[in-house]
Amino acid sequence: MVDPNPKVAGKGLVEIESAGIETHVGILEERARKLNEAYIKHVTTGKPFVTLKLATTLDGKIATRTGDSKWISCEASRRVVHRLRGRVDAILVGVGTVLIDDPELTARVGRRVTYPVRVVADSLARTPAGAKVFAQPQGLTVVAVTPRAPVEKIRKLEEAGARILTVGEADGHMSLPELLEQLGRINVTSVLIEGGGRIAASALGAGVVDKVMFFIAPKIVGGESARTSVEGPGISKMADALQLREVTVRNVGCDLLVEGYTCSRDL
């Protein structure tokens, strides 16, 4: 494939051909585009490529009615997730995940630990200054707040080592499209959204998700009050459901991994 970077504009191809090297463009191009999907989106739109990852039970639950969520997916699935974390520039969670689970948001593959940018969407700056996302020896922690966040809480987060991004609101909630634009401006080319059903619903509703990865465990939890993988108001008609394309399904340990692209993907 030809490099879509407008700053390059095919110059590399011209240089190769001018050196007398025979070139062929378009061989396995679709595979090449998938291999470079994050780069392509960032270089052509300025925005990061967004993957939404969720681990859910067979009946769509991400926690029991008491809030227990460890562990839904099997160990093999968790290894896949850590490899995925190691390939992205940033991991994005909502403040609810930080308050409930206090995750480190690192990537652990074998003995090697890598440190993607840790991003917390936190409208009112409720992230504790002692949260584990600030305890990592490497990497950047970004806390995205809205103009309604108290100045004193922001100051405490900055003292804990956070980089603060102030993001506008849409319909009373943080604007995820604006947040992702700001991340793109600091050269974040790929984002993995993890966390709960609220941020999943917000991201899907805002149309910012390019790819979905659902790890489905063969477990049934039940319970009307048990949290579901995608919350929010939902849709009223099945005809309006988000339809994925280029869907693949494979076994990961005892789980199923369903992957697909949303129609918002523009590659």
N, C-alpha and C positions, 0 to 999 in steps of 0.2 A: 504494500500500500504506500501511497505518497504521504509524506508527513503533512498533516493538515495545519501545522503551525503557520499563521500568516507571516511571521517574521522570517520563516524559511522559504515558503512559497516555491518549493520544488528546486531550490538552488542545489541541494545535495545531489539530487538525481542528475541535474545538468552537469555537475562537476564530475560525477562518476562516468557519465557517458562521454564527456569531453576527454577523459583519460583513455578512451578506447575500450571501456568495459561494457560488454553487452548486458543490457538490463531487461527484465520482464516485470511488469507491474500488474497486480491483480490476482496473482496465484495465491489461492487460499486466503483471499482478502478478508472474508468475513471472520475467519479465525484470527487473523492478525488484528482486526478491529476489536474483537473481544479481548484479546491479549492486552491491547492498549486502550481499553475503554475509558479508564480514569483519565489518562493523559489526554485523550481526544476531547473529552467533555471539557476539561479544564482549559485547554489551549484554545478551544473554539468558543466557549461561553464565559470563561472566567470563573465558573462555579465548579465545586467538587462533585465527583461521581458519588452517589449516595446508595449504600446498601442497607436495607432494613433486615436485621437478623432477630428471630424470635425462637425461643424454645417453648413448645406447647404440648399439652397432653392430647390424647386422641379426641377429647371433647372440648378442645380449645381453651383449656385453663392454663394460666401461668403461675398460679399459686392456689393453695387450698383456702378454705373460708377463714382460716386463722392467719393467713399470710405466709405460710411456709412454702418455700419454693426450691429448696435444696434436697436432692437434685432432680430436675425434671428429665433432662437428657442424660444419656449414658456417657461413660468416660471417653469412648471413641469420638462422640460428637463434640465433647468439650475440647478434645485435642484438635479437632478440625477448626473449631472457633478460635483457638489460640493461634493456629497457623494463619487464619484469616486476619486476626488482629495484627499479626506481624507484617502483613502486606499492605495495610492501610496507613494513611498519614494520621488519622484522628479517629477517636471513639467518642461518640456523643450519647449522653444519657440525660434524663430529666433529673431534677433535684430530688424527686420522690425516691428514685433508685438509690441515690446517695444516702438519704435519710434512713432508708429501710435496710439496705444491704451493705453500705459503706464499702464499695468495691475499690480495688486498686487500679483497675483498668490498664493492666500491663499485658504483654504477650509473652507467654512462657512456652517455649518449645524445647523439650528436653531440659538441659541445664542452662540454656540460653534464655535471657530475659531481655526483651526490647521494650521501648517506651514510646508508644504513639502519643500524639497530642491528646490530652484528656480534656473533653469539653463537657461542661455541665450547663444545661439550660435551666436557669434559676431566676425567674422574673423578679422576685423580691429579696434576693441575696440571702436565702435561708441556709445555704451550705455551711456546715460547721467548719470553723478554722482548723479543727483537729482532724478533719476527714482524711482518709487514706490517700485520696487523690493528691494531697499536698505532701505526702510522706515519701514520695518516690525520689531516688537520688538523681534521676535524669528526666529529661523531657519537660514539656510545658503543660501547665494546667490552665485552661481558659474557663472563666465563669462568665456566661452571658446573662446580663441583667437587663431589665427595662428601666425607663426613666423613673418608675415608681419605687425602685429599690432604695432603701434608706442609706444615706451617705455613710453613716457610722458603720453599718454592716459591710459596705463595700470596702471601707478603709481596712477593716479587720481581715477581709479576704486578700487584699493586696499585701498586707503584712505577712499573711501565711504563704505568699508566693504566687498568688493568682494573677493572671493577666485578665483584666476586665474588658469585656466588649459590651457596649450599650446598644441594645437592639430595640427598634420600635415595636409597636403592638398592632395587631389586626384582630378585630372582634373581641377585644379584651384579653387576648393571649399574645405571647411573644411571637413575632413574625419569623418563622423558620426560614422562609426564602431570604429574608434580609440577613439572618444569622449566617446562612451558608454563603451568601455573597461576601460577607466580611471575612469568613474563613478562607474563601478563595483568594481574597486580596492578600492574605498572609501566606500564600503558596501552599495551602492545603488542597491537594488534588483529589483525595478520596476520603470519605467519611463512612464509618460503620455505626449505624444507630442501634444501640442496645437499650435494654431497660424495659419499661412497662407498657401497658396497653394505652395509656394516655398519650405518651409521646409518639407511639406507633400510629395512633389515630390522627394526631396532629400532622405528622409527616405525610401520611397518605392523603389526608384531606387537603393539605397544601400543595400536593402534586410535586413534591421534591424528591420522591423516592425513584430511583432508576432500576433497582434490582431488589428482589425479595428472596430471603433464605429462611424457610421454616423448618426447624428440626422438630419432628413430630414423634413423641414417645408413645409406645403402646400402653398407655396408662389412662385410666378413667378416674377423674376426681369428683365430678358432680358438684352440686351446690349452687343455688341461685346467687349467693353472695361471693362465691369464689371468683377471683379476677380473671377476666378473659384477655386473650392476646391482643385484640384491637378493641378499645373501648370507645368513648365518645358517643354522640347521638346515633351514629350509624345511618344507613340509608333506609328509605321507605319502600323501595321497589327492587326486586331481584334484578330487574333489567338494568338497574343503575350500578350493580356491583362492579368493582374493579376487576377487569379480566386480564390475567397475565398472559404473556406470549413467550415463545421459545422455552417452554416449561420442560424441566428435566426432573426425574425422580430417581433417587438411588438410596441404597441401604448404607447406613453408617452405624456399625455395631448393630444394636437391636432397634435403632431409630430409623425413621425415614427422613431424608432431606429433600424438600421440594424447593426448587429454584426456578425463578422466572423473572422476566423483565416487565416493567409496567409500560403502558403506552406512552408515558411521558419521556421515555428514553429517547434522546435525540442524538444519534451517532451517525 
